Amino acid sequence: MPQRNAFNYTDTHEEVRGIVKKRNIVQRSVSELNTLSALRSELKALILELALQQHINETAVLLLTLRLGLENERCATLTEISRILHRSPEYVRQRQYVILRRKIRNPLFFQMLEAYDLLVRLPRGIVSRNK
C-alpha cells in the first residue's frame, strides 16, 4: 500500500499565516507609509523640541528614539538599549516610565504616539492600552 503524505495542519497553518503576513506588508498603501514616515519625523521633532526646552536630556532622547524605532524603523528592546547605555534593562525600563509619565506633558505627543502605535505595534509600557 503506498504511503500518503501526511497533511500536517499546524505546518500548513503557519505557512498560510506567513504568506498572509507578507502580503499585508506588501499591500500596505503608499499613503500609510507616508503617514508612518511623517509620524516618525514628527515624533522625532517633538522629542528634540522637548530636549531643547530642557524637559529631557540627551540620554532620554536616545532612549526614546531607539525604543520607538524612530531611527532605524525597528523598536529596540530594553536589553539592546541597556547595552548601549551600559545600564541594566530594569534601569532603562524605569527611565522610560519616568520620561513618558512625568517628564513629557505635551498632549500632542501622546496623541501622535497612539496613532503611531496603531501603525507600528509598540512595546508594552509605552502606550497605555486600557481603552
C-alpha positions in Angstrom: 0.0 0.0 0.0 1.6 3.3 -1.0 2.2 5.8 1.8 0.3 9.0 1.7 1.9 12.3 2.5 0.7 13.2 5.9 -1.2 16.5 6.0 0.1 18.5 8.9 -2.4 21.2 9.8 -0.1 23.2 12.0 2.7 23.4 9.4 0.2 24.4 6.7 -1.5 26.9 9.0 1.9 28.5 9.9 2.8 28.7 6.2 -0.5 30.4 5.4 -0.1 32.9 8.3 3.4 33.7 6.9 2.1 34.3 3.4 -0.8 36.5 4.7 1.6 38.5 6.8 3.9 39.1 3.9 1.0 40.0 1.7 -0.2 42.5 4.3 3.2 44.1 4.4 3.4 44.3 0.6 -0.1 45.7 0.3 0.4 48.4 2.8 -0.6 51.5 0.9 1.7 54.3 0.0 -0.4 56.8 2.0 0.1 54.6 5.1 3.8 54.5 4.5 3.8 58.3 4.1 1.8 58.7 7.2 4.2 56.3 9.1 7.3 58.2 8.0 5.5 61.6 8.7 4.6 60.4 12.2 8.2 59.2 12.8 9.6 62.5 11.7 7.0 64.5 13.8 7.7 62.4 16.9 11.4 62.8 16.4 10.9 66.6 16.1 8.8 66.7 19.2 11.4 64.8 21.2 14.1 67.1 20.0 12.0 70.1 20.9 11.5 68.7 24.4 15.3 68.3 24.7 15.8 71.9 23.6 13.3 73.1 26.2 15.4 71.1 28.7 12.5 68.9 29.8 14.5 65.8 28.9 18.3 65.2 28.5 20.3 63.5 25.7 20.1 60.1 27.3 16.3 60.3 27.3 16.3 61.4 23.7 18.4 58.4 22.7 16.3 56.1 24.8 13.0 57.2 23.3 14.4 57.3 19.7 15.6 53.7 20.0 12.7 52.4 21.9 10.1 53.9 19.5 12.1 52.8 16.4 12.4 56.3 15.1 15.9 55.9 13.7 16.0 52.5 12.0 12.3 51.7 11.9 12.7 48.9 14.5 11.8 49.2 18.1 14.8 48.3 20.2 14.4 46.1 23.2 15.3 47.1 26.8 18.3 44.8 26.6 19.6 46.3 23.4 19.3 49.8 24.9 20.8 48.8 28.1 23.9 47.5 26.3 24.2 50.9 24.5 23.8 52.9 27.7 25.8 50.5 29.9 23.0 50.2 32.3 20.6 47.4 33.3 17.4 46.7 31.4 15.5 47.5 34.6 17.1 50.9 34.8 16.1 51.5 31.1 12.6 50.5 31.9 12.4 52.8 34.9 13.8 55.7 32.9 11.3 55.1 30.1 8.5 55.2 32.7 9.7 58.4 34.2 10.2 60.1 30.9 6.8 59.1 29.5 4.8 59.6 32.7 6.4 62.5 34.4 8.7 64.5 32.1 6.6 64.7 28.9 3.4 66.7 29.4 2.6 67.5 25.8 -0.8 66.0 24.9 0.0 66.3 21.1 3.0 63.9 21.7 0.7 61.3 23.2 -1.9 61.6 20.5 0.8 61.1 17.9 2.2 58.2 19.9 -1.2 56.5 20.0 -1.6 57.0 16.2 2.0 55.6 15.7 1.1 52.6 17.9 -1.8 51.8 15.5 0.6 51.6 12.6 3.6 50.1 14.4 3.0 47.8 17.4 5.0 49.5 20.1 6.5 47.5 23.0 4.5 47.2 26.3 4.6 50.1 28.7 4.9 52.9 26.1 1.3 53.5 25.3 -1.4 52.5 27.8 -3.8 50.2 26.1 -6.6 50.5 28.7 -9.2 51.6 26.2 
